[in-house]
Amino acid sequence: MLAATMAVTAYGQAPQGQLAQANAALQAGEADHALVLLSSLPSSAESHNLTCRVQLTLEHWDAAADECEQAVRWDGQNSNYHMWLGRALGEKADRASFLSAYSLAKRVRAEFEAAVQLNPRNAEALADLGEFYSEAPGIVGGGDDKAAGVAAQLDKVDAARARELRGRIAEEHKDYTAAERDFRQAITASEHPAFQWMNLASFYRRRARWTDMEAAVQSGVKAAQHDGHAGVALFDGASLLMQAKRNLELAVKMLESYLEGSSKTEEAPAFVALTRLARLKAQLGDVAGAQRERAAALALAHDYRPALDLKF
């Protein structure tokens, strides 16, 4: 009986307790620790998927895609594994040569479509597929009609994401009035509107509407203060302010609040937040503070290139 159990562990699933520890390290932004934990586990679909996601946070695109492919090989019926493979391949495509990007884009589409086919209520996969359709050219399977179809599916699963997708489609068509309306309706439809406020702020940044952008960021901050699940919205808003080079002091406070909070996630890895905080403090003249934040980032992810490349 024991031998049979060990065989299942070795060839089917890794020990759940250790997988949970690795996932906790991933969510906390402890990339080095997560990889050490995962390296000690037997191969399984979940261990490869988690390794892929750690590599994505580290911006190791090739390694991430390889690991996500392994996860799909182990369990091709898991919607999330196909979704993460699509995301990893998408990151590779964004940095590939024209011919390689063309081939990769078709694979991205296929993985997102597989994720949705396996679980038509996977809101994240639907949103990813809809975004792909709205942005990709027809030659690799994109199309506004397809994106609109996904938005209709999202209506039944996640109304806020459906509105956001419609906003993206309208923005692609340069119908900025409709896009703004849809992004605002997404705020009303969302249970966690801090995220949607930051998405609206991102729209304003793309339109160079700086005052509106800052006001939306401030509204997102207020919403996040009342939502224990929306800490990552602070990271998103700080990133927008950094990109726009506006109100950098507020961006520092937002990143510090995110790092001090209890809702850190792989969507906004702690070592990435620390690296951006180091960059901000250096820009604001706090070189000693910048050095401390950089050291803290590298303590979590020793080979995170943007932190290594920081110069003060």
C-alpha positions as CSV (number, residue, x, y, z in Angstrom):
1,M,0.0,0.0,0.0
2,L,2.8,2.4,0.9
3,A,4.7,1.6,-2.3
4,A,1.6,2.2,-4.3
5,T,1.0,5.6,-2.6
6,M,4.7,6.6,-3.3
7,A,4.3,5.6,-6.9
8,V,1.3,7.9,-7.3
9,T,3.2,10.7,-5.7
10,A,6.2,10.2,-7.9
11,Y,4.4,9.8,-11.2
12,G,1.1,11.6,-10.6
13,Q,1.1,14.4,-8.2
14,A,3.7,16.1,-6.0
15,P,3.0,16.3,-2.2
16,Q,0.3,18.8,-1.7
17,G,1.8,20.3,1.4
18,Q,5.0,21.2,-0.4
19,L,3.1,22.5,-3.4
20,A,1.1,24.7,-1.1
21,Q,4.4,26.0,0.4
22,A,5.8,26.7,-3.0
23,N,2.6,28.6,-4.0
24,A,2.7,30.6,-0.8
25,A,6.3,31.6,-1.6
26,L,5.3,32.6,-5.2
27,Q,2.5,34.8,-3.9
28,A,4.8,36.4,-1.3
29,G,7.3,37.2,-4.1
30,E,9.9,34.9,-2.7
31,A,11.0,33.6,-6.0
32,D,14.3,32.0,-4.9
33,H,12.6,30.2,-2.1
34,A,9.8,29.0,-4.3
35,L,12.3,27.6,-6.9
36,V,14.2,25.8,-4.2
37,L,11.0,24.2,-2.9
38,L,9.9,23.2,-6.4
39,S,13.3,21.7,-7.3
40,S,13.0,19.2,-4.5
41,L,9.6,17.9,-5.7
42,P,8.9,15.1,-8.1
43,S,7.7,16.1,-11.5
44,S,3.9,16.8,-11.8
45,A,1.6,19.0,-13.7
46,E,1.2,21.4,-10.8
47,S,4.9,21.6,-10.0
48,H,5.7,22.5,-13.6
49,N,2.9,25.0,-13.7
50,L,4.1,26.7,-10.5
51,T,7.7,26.7,-11.8
52,C,6.5,28.3,-15.0
53,R,4.7,31.0,-13.0
54,V,7.8,31.8,-10.9
55,Q,9.9,32.0,-14.0
56,L,7.3,34.4,-15.5
57,T,7.6,36.7,-12.5
58,L,11.4,36.7,-13.0
59,E,10.9,37.5,-16.7
60,H,12.6,34.3,-17.8
61,W,10.3,33.9,-20.7
62,D,11.9,30.8,-22.4
63,A,12.2,28.9,-19.1
64,A,8.6,29.8,-18.3
65,A,7.3,28.6,-21.6
66,D,9.2,25.3,-21.3
67,E,7.8,24.6,-17.8
68,C,4.2,25.5,-18.8
69,E,4.5,23.1,-21.8
70,Q,5.5,20.4,-19.4
71,A,2.5,21.1,-17.2
72,V,0.2,20.7,-20.3
73,R,1.9,17.5,-21.3
74,W,1.2,16.1,-17.8
75,D,-2.4,17.2,-17.8
76,G,-3.8,18.5,-21.0
77,Q,-7.4,18.7,-19.6
78,N,-6.6,21.5,-17.2
79,S,-7.9,24.9,-18.4
80,N,-5.6,26.9,-16.2
81,Y,-2.5,25.1,-17.5
82,H,-3.4,26.0,-21.1
83,M,-4.1,29.6,-20.0
84,W,-0.7,29.9,-18.4
85,L,1.1,28.4,-21.4
86,G,-0.7,30.9,-23.6
87,R,0.5,33.7,-21.4
88,A,4.1,32.5,-21.4
89,L,4.1,32.1,-25.1
90,G,2.6,35.5,-25.5
91,E,5.5,37.0,-23.5
92,K,7.9,35.2,-25.8
93,A,6.1,36.5,-28.9
94,D,6.3,40.1,-27.7
95,R,10.1,39.8,-27.8
96,A,10.6,37.6,-30.8
97,S,11.5,38.3,-34.4
98,F,8.7,38.9,-36.9
99,L,8.6,35.3,-38.2
100,S,9.0,33.7,-34.7
101,A,6.3,36.0,-33.4
102,Y,3.9,35.0,-36.1
103,S,4.3,31.3,-35.2
104,L,4.1,31.9,-31.5
105,A,1.0,34.1,-31.8
106,K,-0.9,31.2,-33.4
107,R,0.1,29.0,-30.5
108,V,-1.0,31.6,-28.0
109,R,-4.4,31.7,-29.6
110,A,-4.6,27.9,-29.6
111,E,-3.8,27.7,-25.9
112,F,-6.3,30.4,-24.9
113,E,-8.9,28.7,-27.0
114,A,-8.2,25.3,-25.4
115,A,-8.4,26.9,-22.0
116,V,-11.8,28.3,-22.7
117,Q,-13.0,25.1,-24.4
118,L,-12.1,23.1,-21.3
119,N,-13.7,25.5,-18.9
120,P,-16.1,28.0,-20.6
121,R,-16.5,29.8,-17.2
122,N,-12.8,30.5,-16.7
123,A,-13.1,34.3,-16.6
124,E,-9.4,34.9,-16.7
125,A,-8.9,32.7,-19.8
126,L,-11.9,34.3,-21.5
127,A,-10.5,37.8,-20.8
128,D,-7.1,36.7,-22.2
129,L,-8.7,35.2,-25.3
130,G,-10.8,38.3,-25.9
131,E,-7.8,40.6,-25.5
132,F,-5.9,38.4,-28.0
133,Y,-8.8,38.5,-30.5
134,S,-9.1,42.3,-30.2
135,E,-5.4,43.1,-30.6
136,A,-4.1,40.4,-33.0
137,P,-4.3,40.7,-36.8
138,G,-6.6,38.4,-38.7
139,I,-3.7,36.5,-40.2
140,V,-3.0,34.9,-36.8
141,G,-6.7,34.5,-35.9
142,G,-7.6,37.9,-34.4
143,G,-10.8,39.7,-35.1
144,D,-13.3,42.1,-33.5
145,D,-16.2,39.8,-34.2
146,K,-14.5,37.1,-32.2
147,A,-13.6,39.5,-29.4
148,A,-17.3,40.6,-29.2
149,G,-18.3,36.9,-29.0
150,V,-16.0,36.4,-26.0
151,A,-17.5,39.6,-24.4
152,A,-20.9,38.0,-24.7
153,Q,-19.6,34.9,-23.0
154,L,-18.1,37.0,-20.2
155,D,-21.4,38.7,-19.6
156,K,-22.5,35.4,-18.0
157,V,-19.4,34.9,-15.9
158,D,-17.8,38.3,-15.1
159,A,-19.7,41.5,-16.1
160,A,-16.8,43.8,-15.2
161,R,-14.4,41.9,-17.4
162,A,-16.9,41.9,-20.2
163,R,-17.2,45.7,-20.0
164,E,-13.4,46.1,-20.0
165,L,-13.1,43.9,-23.1
166,R,-15.7,46.0,-24.9
167,G,-13.8,49.1,-23.8
168,R,-10.6,47.6,-25.4
169,I,-12.5,46.8,-28.6
170,A,-13.8,50.3,-28.8
171,E,-10.4,51.8,-28.1
172,E,-8.9,49.7,-30.9
173,H,-11.5,51.3,-33.2
174,K,-10.5,54.7,-31.9
175,D,-14.0,55.2,-30.5
176,Y,-12.7,56.7,-27.3
177,T,-16.1,58.0,-26.0
178,A,-17.5,54.4,-26.1
179,A,-14.3,53.1,-24.6
180,E,-14.4,55.5,-21.7
181,R,-18.1,54.6,-21.1
182,D,-17.3,50.9,-21.0
183,F,-14.4,51.3,-18.7
184,R,-16.6,53.3,-16.3
185,Q,-19.4,50.8,-16.5
186,A,-16.8,48.1,-15.6
187,I,-16.2,50.0,-12.3
188,T,-19.9,49.9,-11.5
189,A,-20.2,46.2,-12.3
190,S,-17.1,45.1,-10.3
191,E,-17.1,43.7,-6.8
192,H,-13.5,44.9,-6.5
193,P,-13.6,48.3,-8.3
194,A,-10.0,49.4,-7.3
195,F,-8.8,47.3,-10.3
196,Q,-11.2,48.8,-12.7
197,W,-10.4,52.4,-11.5
198,M,-6.7,51.6,-12.4
199,N,-7.8,50.3,-15.8
200,L,-9.7,53.5,-16.4
201,A,-6.5,55.4,-15.3
202,S,-4.5,53.4,-17.8
203,F,-6.9,54.4,-20.5
204,Y,-6.5,58.0,-19.6
205,R,-2.7,57.6,-19.6
206,R,-2.8,56.3,-23.2
207,R,-4.9,59.3,-24.1
208,A,-2.5,61.7,-22.3
209,R,-5.4,62.9,-20.1
210,W,-3.1,63.4,-17.1
211,T,-5.5,65.1,-14.7
212,D,-8.2,62.5,-15.3
213,M,-5.5,59.8,-14.9
214,E,-4.4,61.0,-11.5
215,A,-8.1,61.4,-10.3
216,A,-8.8,57.8,-11.4
217,V,-5.7,56.6,-9.5
218,Q,-6.8,58.4,-6.4
219,S,-10.3,56.8,-6.7
220,G,-8.6,53.4,-7.0
221,V,-6.5,54.0,-3.9
222,K,-9.7,54.9,-1.9
223,A,-11.4,51.8,-3.2
224,A,-8.4,49.6,-2.3
225,Q,-8.4,50.9,1.2
226,H,-11.8,49.3,1.7
227,D,-11.0,46.0,-0.1
228,G,-8.7,43.5,1.5
229,H,-8.3,41.7,-1.9
230,A,-7.4,44.8,-3.9
231,G,-3.8,45.5,-2.7
232,V,-2.4,44.7,-6.1
233,A,-4.3,47.7,-7.5
234,L,-1.9,49.9,-5.6
235,F,0.9,48.4,-7.5
236,D,-0.9,48.9,-10.8
237,G,-1.6,52.6,-10.0
238,A,1.9,53.3,-8.9
239,S,3.2,51.8,-12.1
240,L,0.9,54.1,-14.1
241,L,2.2,57.1,-12.2
242,M,5.8,56.0,-12.9
243,Q,5.1,55.6,-16.6
244,A,3.5,59.0,-16.8
245,K,6.2,60.6,-14.5
246,R,3.4,62.1,-12.4
247,N,3.1,62.4,-8.6
248,L,6.0,60.1,-7.9
249,E,5.7,60.7,-4.1
250,L,2.2,59.2,-4.2
251,A,3.6,56.2,-6.2
252,V,6.2,55.6,-3.4
253,K,3.4,55.6,-0.8
254,M,1.3,53.2,-2.9
255,L,4.1,50.7,-3.3
256,E,5.0,50.9,0.3
257,S,1.4,50.3,1.3
258,Y,1.2,47.3,-1.1
259,L,4.4,45.8,0.4
260,E,3.2,46.3,4.0
261,G,-0.2,44.8,3.3
262,S,-1.3,41.2,3.4
263,S,-2.6,40.8,-0.1
264,K,0.7,40.4,-2.1
265,T,0.3,38.2,-5.2
266,E,2.3,36.9,-8.1
267,E,0.4,39.5,-10.3
268,A,2.6,42.1,-8.6
269,P,5.7,40.3,-7.3
270,A,7.2,41.8,-4.1
271,F,10.7,41.9,-5.6
272,V,9.3,43.8,-8.6
273,A,7.6,46.3,-6.3
274,L,10.8,46.7,-4.4
275,T,12.8,47.3,-7.6
276,R,10.3,50.0,-8.7
277,L,10.4,51.5,-5.3
278,A,14.2,51.7,-5.5
279,R,14.0,53.4,-8.8
280,L,11.5,55.9,-7.5
281,K,13.5,56.7,-4.4
282,A,16.6,57.2,-6.5
283,Q,14.7,59.6,-8.7
284,L,13.5,61.5,-5.6
285,G,17.1,61.8,-4.3
286,D,16.9,59.1,-1.6
287,V,19.9,57.0,-2.7
288,A,20.3,55.2,0.6
289,G,16.7,54.2,0.5
290,A,17.0,53.1,-3.1
291,Q,19.9,50.9,-2.2
292,R,18.0,49.3,0.7
293,E,15.0,48.5,-1.6
294,R,17.3,47.0,-4.3
295,A,19.0,44.8,-1.7
296,A,15.6,43.6,-0.4
297,A,14.5,42.8,-4.0
298,L,17.6,40.8,-4.7
299,A,17.2,38.9,-1.4
300,L,14.0,37.6,-2.8
301,A,15.1,37.1,-6.4
302,H,18.9,37.1,-6.7
303,D,19.0,37.2,-10.5
304,Y,16.1,39.6,-11.3
305,R,17.7,41.5,-14.1
306,P,16.0,44.9,-13.6
307,A,17.2,45.0,-10.0
308,L,20.7,43.9,-10.9
309,D,20.8,46.6,-13.6
310,L,19.8,49.5,-11.3
311,K,22.5,52.1,-11.0
312,F,22.5,54.9,-8.4
